[in-house]
Amino acid sequence: MGDSYSHTANLFLDETSFYNRLVLGASLLPARAWDPLPHFFQTWLRNYIGGVVVYFVSGFLWCFYIYYLKRNVYLPKDAIPSTKAMLLQISVAMKAMPWYSALPTISEFMVENGWTRCFARISDVSWLAFLVYLILYLVLVEFGIYWMHRELHDIKPLYKYLHATHHIYNKQNTLSPFAGKFYFVLVSVSMIWVANLPSFILWLRGFWFVL
């Protein structure tokens, strides 16, 4: 049993180490800046860099297409958010991004240490079981995030001190794609546990669970 777990753990470590080298090696950071870091912090740095890149690339492409190429097609001119509003949304999102990056990092750490029921290869359970567990996981996470979000609205102190920031820019002429991560950091932390809890009861493919 111990040898089997050790083999599976090594498969997880090999996979996440590959992703770390792939992303960090392609970044502008020299190898001497990240190679000496412990595996956990390499993983967090990889997730942070990936998150920032996806955030800005998707946000700028959306703005370029909707606000520039299709100006006045999908939105009236006075509905385009100001640069000031978008910069503030980016500023708050960048404060939350390190915490968002902790979500997949902690998930991978738990998988690598055998704290979840994740498996390394789909052949360990079959494609049918993999798809069933994946659908159940997505349903449970969506259900959990929905109720967490609902309680953030219904419980007044939580809304006032944690969630109200997210709704500062919720009008058509202030909302932009950069507002997607416009959260107070503690809300980001709570999402980590909502996303991780189902992994303790469901068999999940490690890589897909992290995604």
C-alpha positions as CSV (number, residue, x, y, z in Angstrom):
1,M,0.0,0.0,0.0
2,G,2.8,2.4,0.9
3,D,4.7,1.6,-2.4
4,S,1.5,2.2,-4.3
5,Y,0.9,5.6,-2.7
6,S,4.5,6.6,-3.1
7,H,4.3,5.7,-6.8
8,T,1.1,7.8,-7.2
9,A,2.6,10.7,-5.3
10,N,5.6,10.7,-7.5
11,L,3.4,10.8,-10.6
12,F,1.7,13.9,-9.2
13,L,5.0,15.5,-8.3
14,D,6.4,14.8,-11.8
15,E,3.4,16.3,-13.4
16,T,3.3,19.5,-11.4
17,S,7.1,19.9,-11.6
18,F,6.7,19.7,-15.4
19,Y,4.1,22.5,-15.4
20,N,6.4,24.6,-13.1
21,R,9.3,24.2,-15.5
22,L,7.1,24.9,-18.5
23,V,5.6,28.2,-17.2
24,L,8.5,29.5,-15.1
25,G,11.0,28.6,-17.8
26,A,9.0,30.5,-20.4
27,S,8.7,33.5,-18.1
28,L,11.1,36.4,-18.0
29,L,12.4,35.2,-14.6
30,P,16.0,33.8,-14.7
31,A,16.2,30.2,-13.5
32,R,18.4,31.2,-10.5
33,A,15.4,33.2,-9.2
34,W,12.9,30.3,-9.0
35,D,14.8,27.1,-9.3
36,P,16.1,27.1,-5.7
37,L,12.6,27.7,-4.3
38,P,10.7,24.8,-2.6
39,H,8.3,23.0,-4.9
40,F,5.3,24.6,-3.1
41,F,6.5,28.1,-3.8
42,Q,7.4,27.2,-7.4
43,T,3.9,26.0,-7.9
44,W,2.4,29.2,-6.4
45,L,4.6,31.3,-8.6
46,R,3.6,29.4,-11.7
47,N,-0.1,29.8,-10.8
48,Y,0.4,33.5,-10.1
49,I,2.2,34.2,-13.4
50,G,-0.4,32.1,-15.3
51,G,-3.3,33.9,-13.5
52,V,-1.9,37.3,-14.3
53,V,-1.3,36.5,-17.9
54,V,-4.8,35.0,-18.4
55,Y,-6.3,38.0,-16.6
56,F,-4.7,40.6,-18.7
57,V,-4.7,38.9,-22.0
58,S,-8.4,38.0,-21.8
59,G,-9.3,41.4,-20.4
60,F,-7.4,43.4,-23.1
61,L,-8.6,41.2,-25.9
62,W,-12.2,41.7,-24.7
63,C,-11.7,45.5,-24.5
64,F,-10.0,45.7,-27.9
65,Y,-12.9,43.8,-29.6
66,I,-15.9,45.3,-27.8
67,Y,-14.6,48.8,-27.0
68,Y,-12.6,49.4,-30.2
69,L,-13.4,47.1,-33.1
70,K,-17.1,46.9,-32.3
71,R,-17.4,50.4,-30.7
72,N,-21.1,51.4,-30.6
73,V,-22.2,48.0,-31.9
74,Y,-22.7,46.1,-28.6
75,L,-22.5,49.1,-26.2
76,P,-23.5,52.8,-26.6
77,K,-20.5,55.1,-26.4
78,D,-21.5,56.4,-22.9
79,A,-21.6,52.8,-21.6
80,I,-17.8,52.2,-22.0
81,P,-16.1,52.3,-18.6
82,S,-13.6,55.0,-18.0
83,T,-9.8,54.3,-17.9
84,K,-9.9,55.3,-14.2
85,A,-12.5,52.7,-13.3
86,M,-10.7,50.0,-15.1
87,L,-7.4,50.8,-13.5
88,L,-9.0,50.7,-10.1
89,Q,-10.5,47.3,-10.9
90,I,-7.1,46.1,-12.0
91,S,-5.5,47.4,-8.8
92,V,-7.9,45.6,-6.6
93,A,-7.7,42.4,-8.7
94,M,-3.9,42.4,-8.4
95,K,-4.2,42.6,-4.6
96,A,-6.5,39.5,-4.7
97,M,-4.4,37.6,-7.3
98,P,-1.8,36.2,-4.9
99,W,-4.7,34.7,-2.9
100,Y,-6.4,33.4,-6.0
101,S,-3.1,31.8,-6.9
102,A,-3.1,30.0,-3.6
103,L,-6.3,28.1,-4.6
104,P,-4.7,25.7,-7.2
105,T,-1.4,25.7,-5.2
106,I,-3.1,24.4,-2.0
107,S,-5.2,22.0,-4.2
108,E,-2.0,20.6,-5.7
109,F,-0.3,20.3,-2.3
110,M,-3.2,18.3,-0.9
111,V,-3.2,16.0,-4.0
112,E,0.5,15.4,-3.8
113,N,0.4,14.5,-0.2
114,G,-2.5,12.1,-0.5
115,W,-5.0,14.1,1.4
116,T,-7.7,13.8,-1.3
117,R,-9.1,11.0,-3.3
118,C,-7.5,12.2,-6.6
119,F,-6.0,9.6,-8.9
120,A,-3.0,10.1,-11.3
121,R,-4.3,8.3,-14.4
122,I,-7.8,8.0,-15.8
123,S,-7.1,4.3,-16.4
124,D,-7.1,3.9,-12.6
125,V,-10.9,4.2,-12.6
126,S,-12.2,4.2,-16.2
127,W,-13.4,7.0,-18.5
128,L,-17.0,6.6,-17.4
129,A,-16.2,6.9,-13.7
130,F,-13.9,9.9,-14.5
131,L,-16.7,11.7,-16.3
132,V,-19.3,11.0,-13.6
133,Y,-17.0,12.2,-10.8
134,L,-16.0,15.3,-12.8
135,I,-19.7,16.2,-13.4
136,L,-20.5,15.7,-9.7
137,Y,-17.5,17.8,-8.7
138,L,-18.5,20.7,-10.9
139,V,-22.1,20.5,-9.6
140,L,-20.9,20.5,-6.0
141,V,-18.5,23.4,-6.5
142,E,-21.1,25.5,-8.4
143,F,-23.6,24.8,-5.6
144,G,-21.1,25.8,-2.9
145,I,-20.1,29.0,-4.7
146,Y,-23.7,29.9,-5.3
147,W,-24.6,29.6,-1.6
148,M,-21.4,31.3,-0.5
149,H,-22.2,34.2,-2.8
150,R,-25.8,34.3,-1.6
151,E,-24.8,34.4,2.1
152,L,-22.4,37.2,1.3
153,H,-25.4,39.2,0.2
154,D,-27.9,38.0,2.8
155,I,-25.7,38.4,5.9
156,K,-25.3,42.2,6.1
157,P,-22.0,42.4,8.0
158,L,-20.4,40.0,5.5
159,Y,-21.8,42.1,2.6
160,K,-20.7,45.4,4.1
161,Y,-17.1,44.4,5.1
162,L,-16.2,41.7,2.6
163,H,-18.4,41.7,-0.5
164,A,-19.5,45.3,-1.2
165,T,-16.2,46.1,-2.9
166,H,-17.1,43.6,-5.6
167,H,-20.3,45.6,-6.5
168,I,-18.8,49.1,-6.5
169,Y,-18.6,48.9,-10.3
170,N,-21.7,47.0,-11.3
171,K,-23.4,49.5,-13.7
172,Q,-23.1,49.2,-17.5
173,N,-20.9,52.3,-17.8
174,T,-18.5,51.2,-15.0
175,L,-18.4,47.4,-15.4
176,S,-15.4,46.0,-17.4
177,P,-13.9,42.6,-17.9
178,F,-11.2,43.6,-15.4
179,A,-13.8,43.5,-12.6
180,G,-14.0,39.7,-12.6
181,K,-11.4,39.4,-9.8
182,F,-12.6,42.6,-8.0
183,Y,-12.9,40.9,-4.6
184,F,-11.8,41.4,-1.1
185,V,-9.0,38.9,-0.4
186,L,-10.9,37.0,2.4
187,V,-13.6,36.1,-0.2
188,S,-10.8,34.6,-2.3
189,V,-9.6,32.5,0.6
190,S,-13.1,31.2,1.3
191,M,-13.4,30.0,-2.4
192,I,-10.3,27.9,-1.8
193,W,-12.2,25.7,0.7
194,V,-15.4,25.6,-1.4
195,A,-13.3,24.3,-4.4
196,N,-11.3,21.8,-2.3
197,L,-14.0,20.1,-0.1
198,P,-15.5,17.9,-2.8
199,S,-12.0,16.3,-3.4
200,F,-12.2,14.6,0.0
201,I,-15.3,12.6,-1.0
202,L,-15.0,12.2,-4.8
203,W,-12.5,10.3,-6.9
204,L,-11.0,13.0,-9.3
205,R,-8.2,13.2,-11.8
206,G,-5.5,15.3,-10.1
207,F,-4.8,17.6,-13.0
208,W,-8.5,18.2,-13.9
209,F,-9.3,18.9,-10.2
210,V,-6.6,21.6,-10.1
211,L,-7.9,23.1,-13.3
